[in-house]
Amino acid sequence: MLNFELYNPTRIIFGKDRLDSIDKHVPANARVLITYGGGSAVKSGLIAKIKTILGNRKVDEFGGIEPNPRYTTLMKAAEIVKKDKIDFILAVGGGSVIDGTKFICLAAHYEGDAEELLKTGFRRITSDVVKKVVPFGTVLTLPATGSEMNSGAVISHKHGKYPVMSDLTFPVFSILDPTLSFTLPKIQVANGIVDAFVHTTEQYITFQVGAKIQDRFAESILQTLIEIGETTVKEPENYVMRANHYWSATLALNGLIGAGVPQDWATHMIGHELTHLFGIDHAQTLAIILPALLEVRRKKKHAKLLQYAERVWDIKTGTEDEKITNAIRLTREFFERLGIKTRLSEYGVKSEQLENIVDHLKAHGLHALGETDDHNLETSRAILKKAF
């Protein structure tokens, strides 16, 4: 097992009818900004309900945070935070709203050009860089990214998507009420299952370091998502299935299964380019890339792929290579049973556009990916070819 540090201060408030907890955990004298996305939280009455719970606190609203939150949009919210002296933010929505809110919290009082915060890569932004950060909580309405219990965000700007990481941007609390997701479109639920699944494989299908606890945790998340995936898409008000979906997505990226193990994230890096270039949903890009990546990298990942085949998919017969082949096939079929297409061609992407994708990877410095930094542009090119 590799050396690690694990820190996570977020309070999770899980279950039905937990919105009243907001009153307990938001300071009584706070001036609050509620952030949200496209307006469904307003139409459903959720924002009004939250404002009632906030009582006599002064409340502002900022809606319109995009599915891939844009720097220019978020900076408008940061200006409101500064101008109106906001001292607590409540993010109501899914991962994009929460990611965007994390950036708002960092950018509002940053003393330099906030665009600089997008250039830190996976280096963590510290209090030496951002001296004042607005605290925030979340009300999760879409289980997918795990952003409700981690300190990372991905922000879109100009020609790319940028990771922003800081221990200063853990939510103070997150309310996880599965019933708030009952009205989601089926495709968003399916996307959430895929997102959580691939978050887990990025930290699990790498190479052996003797981290038995982390492996077993990861395998239990994957098995749970396989077990509940189709049902939670088809039966949106099945509380047991949706509750397990919520908790699986949170555990997939709250730091627990990634502690002390090598991590890949190449599927995400390539996927980000597909979202930027073609507007394909984030989770759908993951469903396109992961099976192709596992095939191209199968020798490098042989031991963990075999473990994945035997423990997650319960494949007991055949040679080692046959087991791995079947595990990759079953992974693709699982995504497709959820209603997610897994080939670039199914999204209208032409094979002659492949080099343009590779050029974008090169332009963004994504030429040393993977758990051992040996996933180069040729590797990405081979994966993209298989993804058609």
C-alpha positions as CSV (number, residue, x, y, z in Angstrom):
1,M,0.0,0.0,0.0
2,L,1.3,3.5,-0.9
3,N,1.7,6.2,1.7
4,F,-1.3,8.4,2.0
5,E,-3.0,11.2,3.9
6,L,-6.8,11.1,4.2
7,Y,-8.8,14.2,5.2
8,N,-12.5,14.8,4.8
9,P,-14.4,17.2,7.1
10,T,-17.8,17.1,5.3
11,R,-20.8,16.2,7.4
12,I,-23.3,13.9,5.5
13,I,-27.0,14.2,6.3
14,F,-28.6,11.3,4.6
15,G,-32.2,10.2,4.1
16,K,-35.8,11.4,3.7
17,D,-37.0,14.7,4.9
18,R,-33.6,16.1,6.0
19,L,-33.9,19.6,4.5
20,D,-34.8,21.1,7.9
21,S,-31.1,20.4,8.9
22,I,-30.2,23.4,6.9
23,D,-31.4,25.7,9.7
24,K,-29.1,23.9,12.1
25,H,-25.9,24.0,10.0
26,V,-26.1,27.4,8.3
27,P,-25.0,30.2,10.7
28,A,-28.1,32.1,12.0
29,N,-26.7,35.5,11.0
30,A,-25.4,34.4,7.6
31,R,-26.1,36.2,4.4
32,V,-26.7,33.3,2.0
33,L,-26.4,32.8,-1.7
34,I,-28.3,29.9,-3.2
35,T,-26.7,28.6,-6.4
36,Y,-28.5,26.2,-8.8
37,G,-28.6,25.2,-12.4
38,G,-31.2,25.3,-15.2
39,G,-34.3,26.1,-13.1
40,S,-35.8,22.7,-12.2
41,A,-35.1,23.3,-8.5
42,V,-37.2,26.5,-8.8
43,K,-40.1,24.8,-10.8
44,S,-40.2,21.9,-8.3
45,G,-40.6,24.3,-5.4
46,L,-37.3,23.1,-3.8
47,I,-35.7,26.6,-3.7
48,A,-38.9,28.1,-2.1
49,K,-38.8,25.3,0.5
50,I,-35.2,26.0,1.3
51,K,-35.8,29.7,1.5
52,T,-38.6,29.1,4.0
53,I,-36.2,26.9,6.1
54,L,-33.6,29.7,6.0
55,G,-36.1,31.9,7.8
56,N,-35.0,35.4,8.5
57,R,-31.5,35.1,7.0
58,K,-30.9,37.4,4.0
59,V,-30.9,35.3,0.9
60,D,-29.8,35.9,-2.7
61,E,-30.1,33.5,-5.6
62,F,-27.9,32.7,-8.6
63,G,-29.2,30.3,-11.2
64,G,-28.0,29.2,-14.6
65,I,-24.8,27.3,-13.7
66,E,-24.3,25.1,-16.8
67,P,-23.9,21.2,-16.9
68,N,-20.2,21.9,-17.5
69,P,-19.8,25.0,-15.3
70,R,-18.2,28.0,-17.2
71,Y,-15.7,30.3,-15.7
72,T,-17.5,33.4,-17.1
73,T,-20.8,32.4,-15.5
74,L,-19.1,31.6,-12.2
75,M,-17.3,34.9,-12.1
76,K,-20.7,36.7,-12.2
77,A,-21.7,34.8,-9.1
78,A,-18.3,35.7,-7.5
79,E,-19.1,39.3,-8.1
80,I,-22.4,39.0,-6.3
81,V,-20.6,37.3,-3.3
82,K,-18.3,40.3,-3.1
83,K,-20.8,43.0,-3.6
84,D,-23.5,41.6,-1.3
85,K,-21.0,40.4,1.4
86,I,-22.2,36.8,1.1
87,D,-20.8,34.7,3.9
88,F,-22.4,31.3,3.2
89,I,-23.3,29.6,-0.1
90,L,-25.8,26.8,-0.5
91,A,-25.4,24.8,-3.7
92,V,-28.6,23.0,-4.8
93,G,-28.2,20.6,-7.7
94,G,-25.8,18.0,-9.0
95,G,-22.0,17.8,-9.5
96,S,-21.8,20.8,-11.9
97,V,-23.6,23.2,-9.6
98,I,-21.4,22.0,-6.7
99,D,-18.2,22.1,-8.7
100,G,-19.1,25.6,-9.9
101,T,-19.9,26.7,-6.3
102,K,-16.5,25.5,-5.1
103,F,-14.9,27.8,-7.7
104,I,-17.1,30.7,-6.7
105,C,-16.0,30.2,-3.1
106,L,-12.3,30.4,-4.1
107,A,-12.6,33.1,-6.7
108,A,-14.8,35.6,-4.8
109,H,-12.0,37.0,-2.6
110,Y,-8.9,35.9,-4.6
111,E,-6.6,38.9,-4.7
112,G,-5.3,38.2,-8.2
113,D,-6.8,37.3,-11.6
114,A,-9.1,34.4,-10.8
115,E,-8.2,32.8,-14.2
116,E,-4.9,31.9,-12.5
117,L,-6.8,29.4,-10.3
118,L,-7.5,27.3,-13.5
119,K,-3.8,26.8,-14.1
120,T,-3.0,24.8,-11.0
121,G,-3.7,21.4,-12.5
122,F,-3.9,18.7,-9.8
123,R,-1.8,20.8,-7.4
124,R,-3.9,21.7,-4.4
125,I,-4.7,25.4,-3.9
126,T,-3.7,26.4,-0.3
127,S,-4.6,29.2,2.1
128,D,-1.3,30.9,1.0
129,V,-2.8,31.3,-2.5
130,V,-6.4,32.1,-1.5
131,K,-6.6,33.7,1.9
132,K,-10.3,33.9,2.3
133,V,-12.8,31.3,1.1
134,V,-16.6,31.4,1.5
135,P,-17.9,28.3,3.3
136,F,-20.7,26.4,1.6
137,G,-23.1,23.4,1.9
138,T,-25.0,21.3,-0.6
139,V,-28.3,19.8,-1.3
140,L,-27.7,17.0,-3.8
141,T,-30.4,16.4,-6.4
142,L,-28.4,14.3,-8.9
143,P,-26.1,11.4,-7.6
144,A,-23.1,11.1,-10.0
145,T,-19.9,13.0,-9.4
146,G,-19.3,12.7,-5.6
147,S,-18.6,16.4,-5.5
148,E,-20.8,16.6,-2.4
149,M,-18.1,15.0,-0.3
150,N,-14.8,15.9,-2.0
151,S,-12.8,19.1,-2.6
152,G,-12.3,18.9,-6.4
153,A,-14.0,20.6,-9.3
154,V,-13.8,20.7,-13.1
155,I,-14.3,24.1,-14.7
156,S,-14.8,24.9,-18.4
157,H,-13.1,27.9,-19.9
158,K,-12.3,28.9,-23.5
159,H,-11.0,25.7,-25.1
160,G,-10.7,23.3,-22.2
161,K,-11.8,21.8,-18.9
162,Y,-9.6,22.5,-15.9
163,P,-9.4,20.6,-12.6
164,V,-9.4,22.8,-9.5
165,M,-8.4,21.1,-6.2
166,S,-8.2,22.6,-2.7
167,D,-8.7,21.4,0.9
168,L,-10.4,24.7,1.4
169,T,-13.4,23.6,-0.7
170,F,-14.8,20.6,1.1
171,P,-18.6,21.3,1.7
172,V,-19.3,22.0,5.4
173,F,-22.3,19.7,5.0
174,S,-24.2,17.9,2.3
175,I,-27.8,16.8,2.4
176,L,-28.4,13.6,0.5
177,D,-32.2,13.0,0.2
178,P,-32.7,10.4,-2.5
179,T,-36.3,11.5,-3.0
180,L,-35.1,14.8,-4.4
181,S,-33.9,12.9,-7.5
182,F,-37.2,11.0,-8.2
183,T,-38.2,13.4,-11.1
184,L,-34.8,13.2,-12.9
185,P,-34.9,12.2,-16.6
186,K,-33.9,8.6,-17.1
187,I,-30.8,9.6,-19.1
188,Q,-29.5,11.6,-16.1
189,V,-29.9,8.7,-13.8
190,A,-28.1,6.4,-16.2
191,N,-25.3,9.0,-16.6
192,G,-25.0,9.1,-12.8
193,I,-24.5,5.3,-12.6
194,V,-21.8,5.4,-15.3
195,D,-20.1,8.3,-13.7
196,A,-19.8,6.6,-10.3
197,F,-18.8,3.3,-11.9
198,V,-15.9,4.9,-13.8
199,H,-14.8,7.0,-10.9
200,T,-14.3,3.7,-9.1
201,T,-12.5,1.9,-11.9
202,E,-10.1,4.9,-12.3
203,Q,-8.9,4.1,-8.8
204,Y,-9.2,0.3,-8.9
205,I,-8.1,-1.0,-12.3
206,T,-4.5,0.1,-12.1
207,F,-1.9,-2.2,-10.6
208,Q,-1.5,-4.2,-7.3
209,V,-0.1,-2.5,-4.3
210,G,-1.5,-4.8,-1.6
211,A,-4.3,-2.4,-0.7
212,K,-6.8,-5.1,0.2
213,I,-9.3,-2.9,2.0
214,Q,-9.5,-0.3,-0.7
215,D,-9.9,-3.1,-3.3
216,R,-12.8,-4.6,-1.4
217,F,-14.5,-1.3,-0.9
218,A,-14.1,-0.5,-4.7
219,E,-15.5,-3.9,-5.6
220,S,-18.5,-3.5,-3.4
221,I,-19.3,-0.2,-5.0
222,L,-19.0,-1.7,-8.5
223,Q,-21.1,-4.7,-7.6
224,T,-23.8,-2.5,-6.1
225,L,-24.0,-0.2,-9.1
226,I,-24.3,-3.3,-11.4
227,E,-27.0,-4.7,-9.1
228,I,-29.1,-1.5,-8.9
229,G,-28.3,0.3,-12.1
230,E,-31.1,-0.9,-14.4
231,T,-33.7,-0.9,-11.7
232,T,-33.0,2.7,-10.5
233,V,-33.3,3.9,-14.1
234,K,-36.6,2.0,-14.7
235,E,-38.1,2.6,-11.3
236,P,-37.3,6.2,-10.3
237,E,-39.3,6.1,-7.1
238,N,-37.7,2.9,-5.8
239,Y,-36.2,4.4,-2.6
240,V,-34.0,1.5,-1.8
241,M,-32.4,1.5,-5.2
242,R,-32.0,5.3,-5.4
243,A,-30.6,5.5,-1.9
244,N,-27.9,2.9,-2.8
245,H,-27.2,4.9,-6.0
246,Y,-26.7,8.1,-3.9
247,W,-24.3,6.5,-1.4
248,S,-22.4,4.6,-4.1
249,A,-21.7,7.8,-6.0
250,T,-20.6,9.6,-2.9
251,L,-18.3,6.8,-1.7
252,A,-16.8,6.4,-5.2
253,L,-15.0,9.8,-5.0
254,N,-14.8,10.9,-1.4
255,G,-11.1,9.9,-1.0
256,L,-11.7,6.5,0.7
257,I,-11.1,4.0,-2.1
258,G,-8.3,6.2,-3.6
259,A,-6.2,6.3,-0.4
260,G,-2.9,4.6,-0.8
261,V,-3.5,3.2,-4.3
262,P,-2.3,4.3,-7.8
263,Q,-4.9,6.1,-9.9
264,D,-5.4,6.4,-13.6
265,W,-7.9,9.1,-14.8
266,A,-7.0,8.8,-18.4
267,T,-10.6,7.9,-19.3
268,H,-11.7,11.2,-17.8
269,M,-9.0,13.3,-19.5
270,I,-9.9,11.9,-22.9
271,G,-13.6,12.2,-22.1
272,H,-13.3,15.8,-21.3
273,E,-12.0,16.5,-24.8
274,L,-15.0,14.7,-26.3
275,T,-17.4,16.8,-24.2
276,H,-15.6,20.0,-25.2
277,L,-15.4,19.1,-28.9
278,F,-18.7,17.4,-29.5
279,G,-21.0,18.3,-26.6
280,I,-21.3,14.6,-25.5
281,D,-22.5,14.3,-21.9
282,H,-19.6,13.7,-19.5
283,A,-20.7,10.2,-18.4
284,Q,-21.4,9.2,-21.9
285,T,-17.8,10.0,-22.9
286,L,-16.7,7.7,-20.1
287,A,-18.8,4.9,-21.4
288,I,-17.3,5.4,-24.8
289,I,-13.7,5.5,-23.6
290,L,-13.4,3.0,-20.7
291,P,-14.0,-0.3,-22.6
292,A,-11.7,0.8,-25.4
293,L,-9.0,1.9,-22.9
294,L,-9.2,-1.4,-21.0
295,E,-8.7,-3.3,-24.2
296,V,-5.7,-1.2,-25.3
297,R,-4.2,-1.3,-21.8
298,R,-5.0,-4.8,-20.9
299,K,-1.4,-6.0,-20.7
300,K,-0.4,-3.1,-18.5
301,K,-3.5,-3.7,-16.2
302,H,-3.5,-7.5,-16.5
303,A,-3.5,-8.4,-12.8
304,K,-6.2,-5.9,-11.8
305,L,-8.3,-6.6,-14.8
306,L,-8.2,-10.3,-13.9
307,Q,-9.2,-9.5,-10.3
308,Y,-12.0,-7.3,-11.7
309,A,-13.2,-10.1,-13.9
310,E,-13.2,-12.7,-11.1
311,R,-14.4,-10.6,-8.2
312,V,-16.8,-8.1,-9.7
313,W,-18.2,-10.1,-12.6
314,D,-17.8,-13.5,-11.0
315,I,-16.1,-15.0,-14.1
316,K,-14.6,-18.3,-13.0
317,T,-14.0,-20.2,-16.2
318,G,-11.7,-19.8,-19.1
319,T,-8.1,-18.6,-19.5
320,E,-6.9,-15.4,-17.9
321,D,-7.2,-13.6,-21.2
322,E,-10.6,-15.0,-21.8
323,K,-11.8,-13.8,-18.4
324,I,-10.5,-10.3,-19.1
325,T,-12.1,-10.2,-22.5
326,N,-15.4,-11.2,-21.0
327,A,-15.1,-8.6,-18.2
328,I,-14.5,-5.8,-20.8
329,R,-17.5,-7.1,-22.8
330,L,-19.8,-7.2,-19.8
331,T,-18.7,-3.7,-18.8
332,R,-19.8,-2.3,-22.2
333,E,-23.0,-4.3,-22.2
334,F,-23.8,-3.0,-18.7
335,F,-23.5,0.6,-19.9
336,E,-25.7,-0.2,-22.9
337,R,-28.4,-1.8,-20.8
338,L,-28.6,1.5,-19.0
339,G,-29.4,3.2,-22.3
340,I,-25.9,4.7,-22.8
341,K,-24.3,4.3,-26.3
342,T,-20.7,3.3,-26.2
343,R,-19.3,4.0,-29.6
344,L,-18.1,7.4,-31.0
345,S,-19.9,6.7,-34.3
346,E,-23.2,6.5,-32.4
347,Y,-22.8,10.2,-31.4
348,G,-22.1,11.3,-35.0
349,V,-18.3,11.5,-34.6
350,K,-16.5,10.6,-37.8
351,S,-13.3,8.6,-37.9
352,E,-11.6,11.4,-39.8
353,Q,-12.0,13.6,-36.7
354,L,-9.7,11.4,-34.6
355,E,-6.6,13.4,-35.3
356,N,-8.4,16.6,-34.2
357,I,-9.1,15.0,-30.8
358,V,-5.5,13.9,-30.5
359,D,-4.4,17.4,-31.3
360,H,-6.5,18.8,-28.5
361,L,-5.0,16.3,-26.1
362,K,-1.6,17.4,-27.1
363,A,-2.5,21.1,-26.9
364,H,-3.7,20.6,-23.3
365,G,-0.5,18.7,-22.3
366,L,-2.2,15.3,-21.9
367,H,0.7,13.2,-23.2
368,A,1.8,11.4,-20.0
369,L,-1.4,9.9,-18.6
370,G,-2.3,6.8,-16.6
371,E,-1.2,5.3,-13.3
372,T,2.4,5.1,-14.5
373,D,2.5,8.2,-16.8
374,D,3.3,6.0,-19.8
375,H,0.0,6.6,-21.5
376,N,1.1,8.8,-24.4
377,L,-0.6,10.3,-27.4
378,E,-0.1,7.1,-29.4
379,T,-1.9,5.2,-26.7
380,S,-4.8,7.7,-26.8
381,R,-4.9,7.4,-30.6
382,A,-5.2,3.6,-30.3
383,I,-8.0,4.0,-27.7
384,L,-9.9,6.4,-29.8
385,K,-9.7,4.1,-32.8
386,K,-11.2,1.3,-30.8
387,A,-13.9,3.6,-29.5
388,F,-15.4,4.0,-33.0
